[in-house]
Amino acid sequence: MIGHARAFLSAILLCGAAGAAAQPVLSDMTPCREIAKPTAVPDDFSLTYRSGPTHTDWGTTTITIVRASGLATITEQRRAKKPGGPREQIVHDRKIAKTAVQHLYATVQACDFFALEASYWNRRVMDGSSSSLQVTAGGKSHMVAVHHYGVKRFSTIVSELNAALKN
C-alpha cells in the first residue's frame, strides 16, 4: 500500500511540475522607439529607481535618484544585523554628465514611460525581488513597479540609468 501511495504522490508531483513548466512567462516586450537626439531636460526632471527584495528584512535595497542637475544619490539600505536592530544605510553622491542626463531623459521619452502600467506583477511569485521607477518631468509624475515580470521598456530605461552611472 505504501508503494502505491508513493507512486500516486509522484504522479501528482510530476503533473504539477509539467503544468508549471507549461505556464507562459509574463512579459511585455514592446520595444522603445528610436532614441531621438537629446533634447532639453525639464528643470523638474528626476528619476528614482528602487530595487531589492520583496520583503524589506531580506537583503539590500538600493535606491538611486537622478536629478536634472546631474546629481545622483545612491542609497543602500541593508538589513539589520540582528533581529529588531537598525538597518544599515550607506549613501553615495555622484555627478552625472549633462549629456548622460539628456540621453536618460530621451530614453524615458522614447520608451513612452508615462504610458506604462503602474504595476506589472507575476502573482504566482510571492518572494524574490522587485523594482520600481518613478519619473517626474514637465509637471507630470508616474511610477511603475515590476515584480517577476519582464517589461522591455522598463529594462531599457534601467540599462540607460546604469550606463549613465558608470561614466
C-alpha positions in Angstrom: 0.0 0.0 0.0 2.8 2.4 0.8 4.3 1.7 -2.6 1.0 2.7 -4.3 0.8 5.9 -2.2 4.3 6.9 -3.2 3.6 6.2 -6.9 0.4 8.2 -6.7 2.2 11.1 -5.0 5.0 11.0 -7.6 2.5 11.1 -10.4 0.8 14.2 -8.8 4.1 16.0 -8.4 5.1 15.2 -12.0 1.8 16.5 -13.3 2.1 19.7 -11.2 5.7 20.2 -12.4 4.6 19.7 -16.1 1.8 22.2 -15.6 4.1 24.8 -14.0 6.6 24.4 -16.9 3.8 25.0 -19.4 2.8 28.3 -17.8 3.7 31.3 -20.0 6.4 33.7 -18.9 4.7 37.0 -18.1 6.2 39.9 -20.1 5.6 43.0 -22.2 8.3 43.0 -24.9 7.1 46.2 -26.5 10.3 48.0 -27.7 11.2 51.6 -27.2 11.1 53.9 -30.2 14.4 55.0 -31.7 16.0 57.4 -29.2 15.9 61.0 -30.6 18.7 63.4 -30.3 18.9 64.5 -26.7 16.5 67.4 -26.0 16.4 69.9 -23.2 15.8 68.3 -19.9 12.9 69.9 -17.8 14.1 71.5 -14.6 11.8 69.3 -12.6 13.2 66.0 -14.1 14.0 63.3 -11.6 14.2 59.6 -11.9 14.1 57.3 -8.9 14.9 53.6 -9.3 14.4 51.3 -6.4 15.4 47.6 -6.4 15.6 45.0 -3.8 14.0 42.1 -2.0 10.2 41.8 -1.8 10.5 41.6 2.0 12.3 44.6 3.5 14.0 42.5 6.1 15.8 40.4 3.5 19.0 41.6 1.7 19.8 45.1 0.5 17.5 47.6 -1.2 19.1 50.1 -3.5 17.5 53.5 -4.2 19.0 55.6 -7.0 17.8 59.2 -7.6 19.0 61.2 -10.6 18.0 64.9 -10.9 18.0 67.2 -13.9 21.2 68.9 -12.5 23.1 65.6 -12.8 23.3 65.0 -9.1 22.8 61.3 -8.4 22.2 59.9 -4.9 22.6 56.1 -4.4 21.3 54.8 -1.1 21.9 51.2 0.0 19.7 50.0 2.8 21.0 46.8 4.3 19.0 44.5 6.6 19.6 44.7 10.3 22.5 42.6 11.5 20.3 41.2 14.2 16.5 40.8 14.6 14.9 44.1 15.7 18.1 46.0 15.1 18.6 49.1 13.0 19.0 48.9 9.2 22.4 50.0 7.9 22.2 52.8 5.4 25.1 53.9 3.1 24.6 57.0 0.9 26.8 57.9 -2.1 26.5 61.1 -4.2 27.7 61.2 -7.8 27.7 63.7 -10.6 26.4 62.6 -14.0 27.4 64.5 -17.1 24.8 66.7 -18.6 24.8 64.7 -21.9 24.2 61.5 -19.9 21.2 63.1 -18.2 19.9 64.3 -21.6 20.2 60.8 -23.0 18.5 59.3 -20.0 15.6 61.7 -20.4 15.5 61.0 -24.2 15.3 57.3 -23.3 12.4 57.9 -20.9 10.6 59.7 -23.8 11.5 57.0 -26.4 10.2 54.3 -24.1 6.9 56.1 -23.5 7.4 55.7 -19.8 4.3 57.7 -18.8 2.1 55.2 -20.8 3.4 52.2 -18.9 1.0 50.4 -16.5 1.5 51.3 -12.8 2.2 47.7 -11.9 3.5 44.5 -13.7 3.2 41.7 -11.2 3.5 38.0 -11.7 1.1 37.0 -8.9 2.4 33.4 -9.0 5.7 34.5 -7.4 5.4 35.9 -3.9 9.0 36.2 -2.9 12.2 37.4 -4.6 13.0 40.8 -5.8 11.0 43.8 -7.1 11.9 47.1 -8.6 10.2 50.4 -9.4 10.9 53.5 -11.4 9.4 56.9 -10.7 9.9 59.7 -13.1 8.9 63.3 -12.8 9.2 65.6 -15.8 7.3 68.6 -17.2 4.9 68.7 -14.2 3.9 65.0 -14.5 4.9 62.2 -12.3 4.5 58.4 -12.9 5.6 55.3 -11.0 5.9 51.8 -12.4 6.5 48.7 -10.2 7.8 45.4 -11.6 7.7 42.1 -9.7 9.0 39.0 -11.7 7.6 40.3 -15.0 9.7 41.3 -18.0 9.0 44.8 -19.3 11.4 45.7 -22.1 10.8 49.5 -22.0 11.3 49.5 -18.2 14.5 47.4 -18.6 15.8 49.7 -21.3 15.5 52.8 -19.0 17.2 50.9 -16.2 20.1 49.9 -18.5 20.5 53.5 -19.6 20.5 54.6 -15.9 23.2 52.1 -15.2 25.3 53.3 -18.2 25.0 56.9 -17.0 26.2 55.9 -13.5 29.2 54.1 -14.9 30.6 57.1 -16.8 
